[in-house]
Amino acid sequence: MAALSTAFLSGALAERDADAFLHAGHTAEPALRYCAGPLPDGEAAFVYADGQATLCVSPALDAAARSTVRTEDSAAAVRVNDAPVGEQAVAVLDECGVTGPVLTPRNVPHDAALYAENAGYDVASTDAVARARGTKDAAERERTAAAQAAAVAGVERARELLRTATVADGRLWRDGSDEPVTTRTLREAIDAAVRSNGACPGVESRVVLGPEAGDPGDRIEPGETVVVRVAPREPGGYYGALARTFVVEGEGGWERRAQLAVERALDSALRELEAGVPASTIREEVMVECGAYGFDDDALPETAGHGVGLAPRERPDLRSDDPLPAGTVLAISPAVTDPDGGEVALTDLVAVTEDGYESLATTERSLRP
């Protein structure tokens, strides 16, 4: 995990005339993980006051905390105690002589905020961490690329399973056997490939038949659109995002037109990418290109993409006009749906650069496995 620059916290405190920043909660929560680094399951608190970062943990997390806490601006302190982490955080505020407002993320647990308020501190919310997470440094992008490489492995395993499947009696059978190809067998194969590449299958990974996800045991039939979405998480907590659509022995009708639409939409969006471009421009490119192939707004996704990082979906929102800074990691996700034809979707993950973008691992787009 890269060292955490606390400059954004110093800036937020100065902007709000506040004295300290406090966050507490479960160690898997993305904002806390961003501040504290990867920790085992448990609870922790992160305090920044008087130019120093302090991580509060229970004895069970002591060793892990000392090896993962990450600041580059000052020596980080680790406070170990059996007391609730919110109570420990207030003790740090007391020791630092904090008298002014204390900033917290909007999603700080209620009990942590209560500890501070009951101790007489004026608590106010800030989105400083969310804004900082909107851009990824080189180490964060490297972790995201590792997650994306696992996503590619998962998609390629799905492609192989479908490519080697046999069509007999109008049904799809796994590699010439008497085992039908189902969404469950496909998802299990994807997950195995992701794990073998050092990542965990994400909660947003799924296999969709037709216009919506069905039962995990649904059979995959010849001519049916199969959308494979893979969003694995690497050990440091960063996610990938990749989607491809497959059709075994398709007729080349509706799904071929849809595939051309989403491919052109993705390419058009990528051509527009560079630092400073409004986020909404990317969504508009997707909508315009898909519309050119005859798909109206009802057939298109609401956002056409989103940020990816320590959460599978985070800033930026492509419906906003906020400029995209260099370092933004963005999943661009054109898709079209049809009540009868199903869904055709693509997702690629890229990092915005000053004059374009950097692909964070991808694979071919063909409908044919």
C-alpha positions as CSV (number, residue, x, y, z in Angstrom):
1,M,0.0,0.0,0.0
2,A,1.3,3.4,-0.9
3,A,2.1,6.0,1.8
4,L,-0.8,8.2,2.5
5,S,-0.2,11.9,2.0
6,T,-2.1,13.8,4.7
7,A,-1.9,17.1,2.8
8,F,-5.6,16.7,1.8
9,L,-6.5,16.5,5.4
10,S,-4.5,19.5,6.3
11,G,-6.2,21.4,3.5
12,A,-9.6,20.3,4.6
13,L,-8.9,21.4,8.2
14,A,-7.6,24.8,7.1
15,E,-10.6,25.3,4.7
16,R,-13.1,24.6,7.5
17,D,-11.1,26.2,10.3
18,A,-11.1,22.8,12.1
19,D,-8.5,21.3,14.4
20,A,-8.8,17.5,13.7
21,F,-10.1,14.8,11.5
22,L,-11.6,11.5,12.9
23,H,-12.9,8.4,11.3
24,A,-13.8,5.1,12.9
25,G,-15.5,1.9,12.0
26,H,-14.9,-1.5,10.4
27,T,-11.5,-2.0,8.8
28,A,-13.1,-3.0,5.5
29,E,-15.0,0.3,5.1
30,P,-13.3,2.0,2.1
31,A,-12.7,5.5,3.6
32,L,-11.2,4.0,6.7
33,R,-9.1,1.6,4.7
34,Y,-7.8,4.4,2.6
35,C,-6.6,6.2,5.7
36,A,-5.3,3.3,7.7
37,G,-4.2,0.8,5.1
38,P,-5.3,-2.9,4.8
39,L,-6.0,-4.4,8.2
40,P,-7.6,-7.7,9.2
41,D,-11.3,-7.8,10.1
42,G,-12.0,-5.6,13.1
43,E,-12.6,-2.1,14.2
44,A,-10.2,0.9,14.1
45,A,-10.1,4.6,14.4
46,F,-7.9,7.1,12.5
47,V,-7.2,10.5,13.9
48,Y,-5.3,13.4,12.3
49,A,-4.6,16.3,14.6
50,D,-1.7,18.7,15.3
51,G,0.0,17.4,12.1
52,Q,0.1,13.8,13.3
53,A,-1.8,10.7,12.3
54,T,-2.8,8.2,14.9
55,L,-4.3,4.7,14.4
56,C,-6.4,3.3,17.3
57,V,-6.9,-0.5,17.4
58,S,-7.5,-3.4,19.7
59,P,-4.6,-5.6,20.8
60,A,-5.7,-8.2,18.2
61,L,-4.8,-5.8,15.4
62,D,-1.6,-4.4,17.0
63,A,1.0,-6.2,14.8
64,A,-1.0,-5.6,11.6
65,A,-1.5,-2.0,12.3
66,R,2.2,-1.3,12.9
67,S,3.1,-2.9,9.6
68,T,0.4,-1.3,7.4
69,V,-0.2,2.2,8.8
70,R,0.9,4.6,6.0
71,T,1.7,8.3,6.1
72,E,4.5,10.1,4.4
73,D,4.1,13.5,6.1
74,S,4.8,12.5,9.6
75,A,5.5,9.5,11.8
76,A,2.2,7.7,12.4
77,A,1.4,6.6,15.9
78,V,-0.4,3.4,16.8
79,R,-2.6,3.4,19.9
80,V,-3.5,-0.1,21.3
81,N,-6.3,-0.5,23.8
82,D,-9.2,-2.7,24.7
83,A,-11.5,0.3,24.9
84,P,-14.0,1.0,22.0
85,V,-12.1,2.7,19.1
86,G,-14.4,5.7,19.3
87,E,-13.4,6.2,22.9
88,Q,-9.7,5.8,22.0
89,A,-10.0,8.4,19.3
90,V,-11.5,10.9,21.7
91,A,-8.5,10.3,24.1
92,V,-6.2,11.2,21.2
93,L,-8.1,14.4,20.6
94,D,-7.8,15.2,24.3
95,E,-4.0,14.5,24.3
96,C,-3.5,16.7,21.2
97,G,-5.3,19.6,22.9
98,V,-8.0,19.9,20.2
99,T,-10.4,22.7,20.9
100,G,-11.9,23.5,17.5
101,P,-14.2,21.6,15.3
102,V,-13.6,17.9,14.4
103,L,-14.3,16.8,10.9
104,T,-15.6,13.3,10.1
105,P,-16.8,11.5,7.0
106,R,-20.5,11.6,6.5
107,N,-20.7,7.8,7.0
108,V,-18.9,7.8,10.3
109,P,-20.7,5.4,12.7
110,H,-23.2,7.1,15.0
111,D,-21.5,5.8,18.1
112,A,-18.1,7.1,17.1
113,A,-19.6,10.6,16.5
114,L,-21.4,10.4,19.8
115,Y,-18.2,9.7,21.7
116,A,-16.8,13.0,20.3
117,E,-19.9,15.0,20.8
118,N,-20.3,13.7,24.4
119,A,-16.8,14.8,25.1
120,G,-17.7,18.3,24.1
121,Y,-16.3,18.4,20.6
122,D,-18.1,20.2,17.7
123,V,-18.4,17.5,15.0
124,A,-18.9,18.5,11.3
125,S,-18.9,16.3,8.2
126,T,-16.5,16.5,5.3
127,D,-16.1,14.8,2.0
128,A,-12.3,15.3,2.0
129,V,-11.5,11.5,1.9
130,A,-14.1,10.9,-0.8
131,R,-12.5,13.6,-2.9
132,A,-9.0,12.3,-2.3
133,R,-10.0,8.8,-3.3
134,G,-11.2,10.2,-6.6
135,T,-7.6,10.1,-7.9
136,K,-5.3,7.2,-7.6
137,D,-1.5,7.4,-7.2
138,A,0.8,5.1,-9.1
139,A,0.8,2.4,-6.4
140,E,-3.0,2.5,-6.3
141,R,-3.2,2.1,-10.0
142,E,-0.8,-0.8,-9.9
143,R,-3.1,-2.6,-7.4
144,T,-6.1,-1.8,-9.5
145,A,-4.3,-3.2,-12.6
146,A,-3.6,-6.4,-10.6
147,A,-7.3,-6.8,-9.8
148,Q,-8.1,-6.1,-13.5
149,A,-5.6,-8.8,-14.6
150,A,-7.6,-11.3,-12.4
151,A,-10.8,-10.0,-14.1
152,V,-9.3,-10.7,-17.5
153,A,-8.5,-14.2,-16.4
154,G,-12.1,-14.7,-15.2
155,V,-13.6,-13.5,-18.5
156,E,-11.1,-15.6,-20.5
157,R,-12.1,-18.7,-18.5
158,A,-15.8,-18.0,-19.3
159,R,-14.9,-17.6,-23.0
160,E,-13.0,-20.9,-23.0
161,L,-15.8,-22.8,-21.3
162,L,-18.4,-21.4,-23.8
163,R,-16.1,-21.9,-26.8
164,T,-15.5,-25.6,-26.0
165,A,-19.1,-26.3,-25.2
166,T,-21.0,-28.6,-27.5
167,V,-24.4,-27.9,-29.0
168,A,-26.6,-31.1,-29.2
169,D,-30.4,-31.4,-29.5
170,G,-30.7,-27.6,-29.4
171,R,-29.0,-27.5,-26.0
172,L,-25.5,-26.4,-24.7
173,W,-23.4,-29.1,-23.0
174,R,-20.1,-28.6,-21.2
175,D,-17.1,-29.8,-23.3
176,G,-18.8,-32.7,-24.9
177,S,-20.1,-34.1,-21.6
178,D,-23.6,-34.7,-20.4
179,E,-23.4,-31.7,-18.0
180,P,-25.4,-28.7,-19.1
181,V,-23.8,-25.3,-19.2
182,T,-25.5,-23.1,-16.5
183,T,-24.9,-19.7,-15.0
184,R,-23.7,-21.5,-11.9
185,T,-21.0,-23.6,-13.7
186,L,-19.9,-20.5,-15.6
187,R,-19.7,-18.4,-12.4
188,E,-17.8,-21.1,-10.6
189,A,-15.2,-21.3,-13.4
190,I,-14.8,-17.6,-13.4
191,D,-14.3,-17.4,-9.6
192,A,-11.7,-20.2,-9.8
193,A,-9.8,-18.3,-12.4
194,V,-9.9,-15.1,-10.4
195,R,-8.7,-16.9,-7.2
196,S,-5.8,-18.5,-9.1
197,N,-4.7,-15.0,-10.1
198,G,-4.5,-13.9,-6.5
199,A,-7.8,-12.0,-6.1
200,C,-11.2,-12.6,-4.5
201,P,-14.3,-12.7,-6.6
202,G,-16.3,-9.5,-6.0
203,V,-19.8,-9.1,-4.9
204,E,-20.7,-7.4,-8.2
205,S,-19.4,-10.3,-10.3
206,R,-22.3,-12.0,-12.1
207,V,-23.5,-13.8,-15.1
208,V,-26.7,-12.4,-16.8
209,L,-28.8,-14.2,-19.3
210,G,-31.3,-12.2,-21.4
211,P,-32.3,-8.8,-19.9
212,E,-31.8,-9.7,-16.3
213,A,-30.1,-12.1,-13.9
214,G,-32.0,-15.3,-13.2
215,D,-31.6,-18.3,-11.0
216,P,-28.0,-19.5,-10.6
217,G,-28.9,-22.8,-12.1
218,D,-30.4,-21.4,-15.3
219,R,-29.2,-23.2,-18.4
220,I,-27.3,-21.2,-21.0
221,E,-28.8,-21.9,-24.4
222,P,-27.4,-21.5,-27.9
223,G,-28.3,-18.1,-29.4
224,E,-28.7,-16.5,-26.0
225,T,-26.8,-13.4,-24.9
226,V,-24.5,-14.1,-21.9
227,V,-23.2,-11.0,-20.1
228,V,-20.2,-11.8,-17.9
229,R,-19.3,-9.1,-15.4
230,V,-16.3,-9.6,-13.3
231,A,-15.3,-7.2,-10.4
232,P,-12.6,-9.0,-8.3
233,R,-10.8,-7.5,-5.3
234,E,-7.0,-7.8,-4.9
235,P,-5.5,-8.3,-1.4
236,G,-5.0,-4.6,-0.8
237,G,-8.7,-4.0,-1.3
238,Y,-8.7,-2.5,-4.8
239,Y,-11.3,-3.6,-7.3
240,G,-11.3,-4.3,-11.0
241,A,-14.2,-4.1,-13.5
242,L,-14.6,-5.9,-16.8
243,A,-17.6,-7.1,-18.8
244,R,-18.0,-9.0,-22.0
245,T,-21.0,-10.4,-23.8
246,F,-21.0,-13.8,-25.5
247,V,-23.4,-15.6,-27.8
248,V,-22.9,-19.3,-28.7
249,E,-24.1,-19.9,-32.3
250,G,-26.0,-16.6,-32.5
251,E,-27.9,-15.6,-35.6
252,G,-26.2,-12.2,-35.9
253,G,-29.4,-10.2,-35.7
254,W,-30.3,-7.9,-32.8
255,E,-27.2,-8.8,-30.7
256,R,-24.8,-8.0,-33.6
257,R,-26.3,-4.5,-33.9
258,A,-26.2,-4.0,-30.2
259,Q,-22.5,-5.2,-30.1
260,L,-21.6,-2.6,-32.8
261,A,-23.4,0.1,-30.8
262,V,-21.6,-0.6,-27.5
263,E,-18.2,-1.0,-29.2
264,R,-18.5,2.3,-31.0
265,A,-19.8,3.9,-27.8
266,L,-16.8,2.6,-25.8
267,D,-14.3,3.8,-28.5
268,S,-15.9,7.2,-28.7
269,A,-15.8,7.6,-24.9
270,L,-12.2,6.6,-24.8
271,R,-11.3,9.2,-27.5
272,E,-12.7,11.9,-25.4
273,L,-10.8,10.9,-22.2
274,E,-8.2,13.3,-20.9
275,A,-7.6,15.3,-17.7
276,G,-10.1,18.2,-17.4
277,V,-12.9,16.7,-19.5
278,P,-16.3,17.0,-17.7
279,A,-17.4,13.5,-16.4
280,S,-20.8,14.0,-18.2
281,T,-19.0,14.1,-21.6
282,I,-18.1,10.4,-21.3
283,R,-21.7,9.5,-20.6
284,E,-23.0,11.7,-23.5
285,E,-20.6,10.0,-25.9
286,V,-22.0,6.6,-24.9
287,M,-25.6,7.8,-25.2
288,V,-25.1,9.5,-28.6
289,E,-23.3,6.5,-30.2
290,C,-25.8,4.0,-29.0
291,G,-28.6,6.3,-30.1
292,A,-27.1,6.3,-33.6
293,Y,-27.8,2.6,-33.8
294,G,-31.4,3.1,-33.1
295,F,-31.4,2.5,-29.3
296,D,-33.5,4.9,-27.3
297,D,-32.8,6.1,-23.7
298,D,-35.0,3.3,-22.3
299,A,-32.5,0.7,-23.7
300,L,-29.4,2.5,-22.3
301,P,-27.8,2.5,-18.9
302,E,-28.4,5.4,-16.5
303,T,-24.8,6.3,-15.9
304,A,-22.6,4.5,-18.5
305,G,-19.8,4.1,-16.1
306,H,-18.4,5.0,-12.6
307,G,-15.2,5.3,-10.6
308,V,-13.5,2.2,-9.2
309,G,-11.1,1.9,-6.3
310,L,-11.5,0.6,-2.8
311,A,-15.2,0.2,-3.6
312,P,-16.5,-1.4,-6.8
313,R,-18.4,1.8,-7.4
314,E,-17.3,5.2,-6.3
315,R,-16.6,8.7,-7.6
316,P,-16.8,10.1,-10.2
317,D,-20.5,10.1,-11.2
318,L,-20.7,10.4,-14.9
319,R,-23.9,12.4,-14.6
320,S,-21.9,15.3,-13.1
321,D,-20.1,18.1,-14.9
322,D,-17.1,17.8,-12.6
323,P,-13.8,17.7,-14.5
324,L,-11.9,14.4,-14.5
325,P,-8.5,14.8,-12.9
326,A,-5.5,12.8,-14.0
327,G,-5.3,9.6,-12.0
328,T,-9.0,9.0,-12.0
329,V,-9.8,5.3,-12.5
330,L,-12.9,4.9,-14.5
331,A,-15.0,1.9,-15.6
332,I,-16.7,2.8,-18.9
333,S,-19.8,0.6,-19.3
334,P,-21.9,1.0,-22.4
335,A,-24.8,-1.4,-22.5
336,V,-28.1,-1.8,-24.4
337,T,-31.1,-4.0,-23.4
338,D,-34.1,-5.4,-25.2
339,P,-37.1,-7.1,-23.6
340,D,-36.8,-9.9,-26.1
341,G,-33.2,-9.9,-27.3
342,G,-31.6,-9.6,-23.9
343,E,-28.5,-7.4,-23.0
344,V,-25.2,-6.7,-24.7
345,A,-22.6,-4.9,-22.5
346,L,-19.0,-4.0,-22.4
347,T,-16.9,-2.6,-19.6
348,D,-13.3,-1.6,-19.7
349,L,-11.2,0.0,-16.9
350,V,-8.9,2.9,-17.6
351,A,-6.9,5.5,-15.8
352,V,-7.2,9.1,-17.0
353,T,-4.0,10.8,-17.9
354,E,-3.1,14.4,-18.8
355,D,-3.5,13.8,-22.5
356,G,-5.6,10.6,-22.7
357,Y,-5.9,7.3,-20.8
358,E,-4.1,4.2,-19.8
359,S,-5.8,0.8,-20.1
360,L,-5.6,-1.2,-16.9
361,A,-5.7,-4.7,-18.7
362,T,-8.4,-5.6,-21.2
363,T,-9.3,-8.4,-23.6
364,E,-11.0,-8.9,-27.0
365,R,-14.6,-7.9,-27.4
366,S,-15.9,-10.5,-29.8
367,L,-19.4,-11.9,-29.3
368,R,-18.3,-15.3,-30.5
369,P,-16.5,-17.2,-27.7
